[in-house]
């Protein structure tokens, strides 16, 4: 593409030209393990994957999404997941989404769902309260910051649906746990989570 010629890509980790996530640096990032069977993270939050997520979230590097999806799919396709899965992205509050211009979790989640033949439902969870970013907050402060921020759109899905909550990073689990709590209170019984990194 002419844009790649005018604005060449460089690996975020080693600086090698051609891709933001080069194969050599991708291979250095460790896959993450399933935690208690219900919370799956694809990678450890390190190396070029960590830099890609940070660049996407805080430097608005929207064009990183395809490479993050490709990297994630290399690991995700090794796992057996039900085709009945419904991927639900963690929403941003409308003010933060407008400020950033996009919700990276929605964009990546939609692409992953399509590649994995999962249903994608972006509007089951709603973020009804604006909060300060979770970065830098600890333990109880993180949990309190997210208390009461989500609500569930009624009558979108059957409560027996197999829900897979999706977010970019699992740190303390506060965001995922709050979303699960709200969905459980709404009657959903089959809820797991997926994040790119932990």
Secondary structure, 3 states (H helix, E strand, C coil): CHHHHHCCCECCCCCCECCCCCHHHHCCCCECCCECCCEEEEECCCHHHHHHHHHHHHCCCHHHHHHHHHHHHHHHCCCCCCCCEEEEECCCCHHHHHHHCCCHHHHHHHHHHHHHCCEECCCCEEECCCCCCCCCCCHHHHHHHHCCCEEECCCCCCCCCEEEEEEEECCCCHHHHHHHHHHHHCCCCEEEEEEEEC
